Amino acid sequence: MMDVRQMNTTALAYIGDAVYETYVRQYVMHDNASNVDVLHKRAVAFVRADGQAFAIKKFVREKEDIEAPSEGAFRLTDDEAAIVRRARNHKISSKAKNADAMTYKWATAFEALVGYLYLLEEKERLELMINTAISAIEKERSQK
């Protein structure tokens, strides 16, 4: 059996990317749009590197915040923060298509955390993280 905590963060991000996109696609399907192009454009807003980077940076800031989190909020555990740190600091060999290197590293950290929680079978925690991220990205996008 594999030790998820010791896995390469690129491998965690690889599976996390697929898992997160699946959740996002399910989320946008609730809009009752029948046009696939509309669904795709809506999903892209959540799966873009800048959206993922925004969400993970928010989680990191909130972990460092001394005040208690609000009810139902997602706050990184120490193990999760370590995964994020490892993934963000990992040397990336591929080039981002639509993001600068730092944004891409943060987005990779987000995907690695999704993959980590998924492989640990922490479904409740994973869903809390993804739902919190989607809400934060949606709120941030509506303010632009």
C-alpha positions as CSV (number, residue, x, y, z in Angstrom):
1,M,0.0,0.0,0.0
2,M,1.3,3.4,-0.9
3,D,2.1,6.0,1.8
4,V,0.2,9.1,0.5
5,R,2.1,11.4,2.8
6,Q,5.3,10.5,1.1
7,M,4.1,10.6,-2.5
8,N,5.7,12.9,-5.0
9,T,3.6,16.1,-5.0
10,T,3.5,16.1,-8.8
11,A,1.7,12.8,-8.7
12,L,-0.7,14.1,-6.1
13,A,-1.4,17.1,-8.3
14,Y,-1.9,14.8,-11.3
15,I,-4.8,12.9,-9.6
16,G,-6.0,16.1,-7.8
17,D,-6.4,17.9,-11.1
18,A,-8.8,15.1,-12.4
19,V,-10.7,14.9,-9.1
20,Y,-11.2,18.7,-8.8
21,E,-12.3,19.0,-12.5
22,T,-14.9,16.3,-11.9
23,Y,-16.3,18.1,-8.8
24,V,-16.4,21.4,-10.8
25,R,-18.2,19.8,-13.7
26,Q,-20.8,18.4,-11.3
27,Y,-21.2,21.8,-9.8
28,V,-21.7,23.7,-13.0
29,M,-24.2,21.1,-14.2
30,H,-26.5,22.4,-11.5
31,D,-26.9,25.6,-13.6
32,N,-29.2,23.6,-15.9
33,A,-27.3,24.8,-18.9
34,S,-27.7,22.4,-21.8
35,N,-25.1,24.0,-24.0
36,V,-21.8,22.3,-23.5
37,D,-19.8,25.4,-24.5
38,V,-21.6,27.4,-21.7
39,L,-20.8,24.6,-19.2
40,H,-17.2,24.5,-20.3
41,K,-16.7,28.3,-20.0
42,R,-18.3,28.2,-16.5
43,A,-16.1,25.4,-15.4
44,V,-12.9,27.1,-16.7
45,A,-13.4,29.9,-14.2
46,F,-12.9,27.4,-11.4
47,V,-10.2,25.2,-12.8
48,R,-7.9,28.0,-14.1
49,A,-4.6,28.3,-12.3
50,D,-5.4,31.8,-10.9
51,G,-8.6,30.6,-9.3
52,Q,-6.9,27.6,-7.7
53,A,-4.0,29.8,-6.5
54,F,-6.5,32.3,-5.0
55,A,-8.3,29.5,-3.1
56,I,-5.1,27.9,-1.7
57,K,-3.6,31.2,-0.7
58,K,-6.8,32.0,1.2
59,F,-6.5,28.6,3.0
60,V,-2.9,29.3,3.9
61,R,-3.7,32.8,5.2
62,E,-6.6,31.5,7.3
63,K,-4.4,28.8,8.8
64,E,-2.0,31.5,10.0
65,D,-4.9,33.6,11.4
66,I,-5.0,33.3,15.1
67,E,-8.8,33.7,15.4
68,A,-11.0,30.6,15.3
69,P,-12.5,29.8,11.9
70,S,-16.1,30.4,11.2
71,E,-18.5,27.5,11.4
72,G,-18.1,25.1,8.4
73,A,-14.9,26.9,7.2
74,F,-12.0,24.9,5.8
75,R,-8.8,25.3,7.7
76,L,-5.6,23.5,6.8
77,T,-4.3,20.9,9.2
78,D,-0.6,20.8,9.8
79,D,-0.2,17.7,7.5
80,E,-2.2,19.5,4.8
81,A,-0.1,22.6,5.2
82,A,3.0,20.5,4.8
83,I,1.7,19.0,1.5
84,V,0.9,22.5,0.2
85,R,4.4,23.7,1.2
86,R,6.1,20.7,-0.4
87,A,4.1,21.1,-3.6
88,R,4.6,24.8,-3.9
89,N,8.3,24.4,-3.4
90,H,8.7,21.5,-5.8
91,K,10.6,22.3,-8.9
92,I,8.2,22.3,-11.8
93,S,9.5,21.1,-15.2
94,S,6.4,22.0,-17.3
95,K,5.4,25.5,-18.3
96,A,2.0,27.0,-17.5
97,K,0.0,28.0,-20.5
98,N,-2.0,30.8,-19.0
99,A,-0.3,31.7,-15.7
100,D,3.0,32.9,-14.4
101,A,5.4,30.5,-12.6
102,M,4.3,31.5,-9.0
103,T,0.6,31.2,-9.8
104,Y,1.3,27.9,-11.4
105,K,3.1,26.7,-8.3
106,W,0.2,27.7,-6.0
107,A,-2.3,26.0,-8.4
108,T,-0.2,22.9,-8.3
109,A,-0.2,23.0,-4.5
110,F,-4.0,23.3,-4.6
111,E,-4.3,20.2,-6.9
112,A,-1.7,18.3,-4.8
113,L,-3.9,18.9,-1.7
114,V,-7.0,17.7,-3.6
115,G,-5.1,14.5,-4.6
116,Y,-3.8,14.0,-1.1
117,L,-7.3,14.1,0.5
118,Y,-8.7,12.0,-2.3
119,L,-6.1,9.2,-2.0
120,L,-6.5,9.3,1.8
121,E,-10.2,8.7,1.2
122,E,-11.0,11.8,3.3
123,K,-14.2,12.4,1.3
124,E,-15.9,14.7,3.8
125,R,-12.7,16.8,4.2
126,L,-12.2,16.9,0.4
127,E,-15.7,18.0,-0.3
128,L,-15.5,20.8,2.4
129,M,-12.2,22.0,0.8
130,I,-13.6,22.0,-2.7
131,N,-16.9,23.6,-1.8
132,T,-15.1,26.3,0.2
133,A,-12.8,26.9,-2.8
134,I,-15.6,27.1,-5.3
135,S,-17.5,29.5,-3.1
136,A,-14.4,31.7,-2.6
137,I,-13.6,31.7,-6.3
138,E,-17.2,32.5,-7.2
139,K,-17.3,35.4,-4.7
140,E,-13.9,36.8,-5.9
141,R,-15.0,36.6,-9.6
142,S,-18.3,38.4,-8.8
143,Q,-16.4,41.3,-7.3
144,K,-14.4,41.8,-10.5
